[in-house]
Amino acid sequence: MEINPTFYHRLLARPTVIITTRFRNNKTNAAPFSFITPISFKPPYIGFACDSRHDTWRNINYNKEWVINIVSEKIFDKLKFLAKKYPYGVSELEQAGLEESESKVVKVNRIRQAICYIECQLNRFFNIGDHIFVVGKVVCCDINKIYWDKENKAIDVKKAKPFFHVSNEVFAYRAKPIRVELKVEEEKKSEPEGESK
């Protein structure tokens, strides 16, 4: 079945995060995003796509910092407050009844109820189509240790229960972790024909 190319994103279940930024009145703005992707390991860069009309971009363009808050299904019911449009300067966190805490490097506050945090500083941005692609340098990563999988050295998906955006008001959650061996063993180098030790 062929679908309209503009609906391509509805074929992707995308991890949903909450990005916090700081208004000029020092209150904290918060909005859900799923158009987000890692870009580079060294240096550590991460990017996301944002509507240029959103307060998130307006704040980042002004103070060059933000926090990616990775959240669980525990605050899923708060999304409707975070996605709602409020007048500039009104904190969505206050409307949603979520608490803030100070970040370790950037001046933008985190969401206390989040699982882990990626603090970012603006590196560059690009106007692409109807969005701005924002690239940030990761300056601090922090995770609640109960959600850290020591064996795999990664977030424990089973405990964290992150959720994914599919389309409009449709989300998915409770992903099941599955281990897949992706490393391919190098073929043993055979001695050139006619040679012997």
C-alpha positions in Angstrom: 0.0 0.0 0.0 1.4 3.4 -1.0 0.8 6.4 1.2 1.4 10.1 0.8 5.1 10.9 1.2 4.3 13.6 3.6 3.1 10.9 6.0 6.5 9.2 6.1 7.0 9.9 9.8 3.9 7.8 10.6 5.9 4.8 9.6 8.4 5.4 12.4 7.8 4.9 16.1 10.0 7.7 17.5 11.3 8.0 21.1 9.5 10.9 22.8 11.5 13.3 25.1 10.7 16.5 26.8 12.9 19.4 26.0 13.2 22.2 28.5 14.4 25.7 27.7 14.6 29.0 29.6 12.3 32.0 29.0 13.7 35.5 29.4 11.8 35.8 32.6 13.8 32.7 33.8 10.8 30.4 33.9 11.1 27.0 32.3 9.5 26.1 29.1 8.9 22.4 28.3 7.6 20.7 25.2 7.5 17.1 23.9 9.6 16.2 20.8 10.1 13.0 18.8 12.0 14.4 15.8 15.3 13.8 17.5 18.5 11.9 16.7 22.1 11.3 17.8 24.6 12.7 15.3 28.2 12.1 16.4 30.1 10.3 19.2 33.3 12.4 19.2 32.5 15.2 19.7 29.1 14.3 21.2 26.4 16.0 19.1 22.7 15.4 19.1 20.0 17.1 16.9 16.3 17.7 16.8 13.8 19.4 14.4 11.7 22.2 15.7 9.1 24.5 14.3 10.6 28.0 14.1 7.4 29.4 15.6 7.8 27.4 18.8 8.9 28.9 22.1 11.5 26.1 22.3 13.4 27.6 19.3 12.8 31.1 20.4 14.5 30.4 23.7 17.4 28.4 22.3 18.1 31.1 19.8 18.3 33.5 22.7 20.3 31.7 25.4 21.8 28.8 23.4 21.1 26.0 25.9 18.5 23.3 26.5 18.0 20.0 28.3 16.6 16.8 26.8 14.6 15.0 29.5 14.1 11.3 28.9 10.8 10.4 30.6 8.8 7.3 31.4 5.1 6.3 31.1 4.7 7.6 34.7 4.3 11.1 33.4 2.6 10.2 30.1 -0.7 11.8 31.3 1.2 15.2 31.6 1.8 15.4 27.9 -1.4 17.1 27.2 -0.3 20.0 29.4 3.2 20.2 27.9 1.9 20.1 24.3 -0.6 22.9 24.9 0.1 26.4 23.6 0.4 29.0 26.3 1.3 32.7 26.2 5.1 33.2 25.9 6.6 33.1 29.4 4.1 30.7 31.0 5.8 27.6 32.3 4.2 24.3 31.0 5.8 22.5 34.0 3.8 24.6 36.4 0.6 23.9 34.4 1.4 20.2 34.4 2.3 20.0 38.1 5.8 18.8 37.4 8.8 19.8 39.5 12.1 21.3 38.4 15.7 20.8 39.5 18.9 22.6 38.6 21.1 21.2 35.8 24.8 20.4 36.3 26.3 22.5 33.5 23.6 24.6 31.7 21.4 27.2 33.3 18.2 25.6 32.0 16.4 23.5 34.6 15.6 19.8 34.3 12.3 18.0 35.1 12.8 16.3 38.4 10.6 13.4 37.6 12.6 12.5 34.4 14.7 9.3 34.2 17.8 10.9 32.6 19.0 14.1 31.2 21.1 15.3 28.3 22.3 18.9 28.7 23.1 20.7 25.5 24.7 23.9 24.2 23.9 25.2 20.7 26.5 24.3 18.0 24.7 25.2 14.8 21.3 25.2 13.2 19.8 24.7 9.7 16.6 25.9 8.1 15.3 22.7 6.4 11.8 22.7 4.9 9.2 23.8 7.4 11.5 23.1 10.4 14.8 24.2 11.9 17.3 21.4 12.6 19.1 22.3 15.8 22.4 20.7 16.6 23.7 20.7 20.2 26.9 19.6 21.8 26.3 17.3 24.8 28.0 18.9 27.8 26.5 16.6 30.5 24.7 13.3 30.7 23.0 12.1 33.9 20.8 9.2 34.7 19.0 7.9 37.8 21.1 4.9 38.7 18.1 2.6 39.2 17.5 2.9 35.4 21.0 2.1 34.4 21.7 -1.4 33.0 25.2 -2.2 34.3 25.6 -5.2 32.1 24.8 -3.4 28.8 26.0 0.0 29.9 22.8 1.6 28.7 19.4 2.7 29.9 17.3 -0.2 31.3 14.4 -0.1 28.9 12.4 -2.7 30.9 12.5 -0.5 34.0 12.4 2.9 32.4 9.4 2.1 30.1 10.0 5.0 27.6 7.2 5.7 25.1 7.2 6.4 21.4 5.2 8.7 19.2 3.6 7.2 16.1 1.2 9.9 14.8 -1.0 12.7 16.1 -2.4 11.3 19.5 -1.1 7.8 19.0 1.8 6.6 21.1 3.4 3.2 22.0 5.2 2.1 25.1 6.5 -0.9 27.1 9.1 -1.9 24.6 10.6 -5.3 25.2 14.4 -5.4 25.2 15.9 -8.1 22.9 19.6 -8.9 22.5 20.8 -9.3 19.0 24.4 -10.3 18.2 25.6 -7.8 15.6 29.3 -8.3 15.7 30.7 -10.3 12.8 33.8 -12.4 13.5 36.7 -11.7 11.3 37.4 -14.6 8.9 40.6 -16.4 9.8 43.3 -15.4 7.4 44.5 -18.4 5.4 48.1 -18.7 4.4 48.9 -17.9 0.8 48.8 -21.0 -1.4 52.1 -22.8 -1.6 53.4 -21.3 1.7 54.1 -23.3 4.8 55.6 -22.6 8.2 
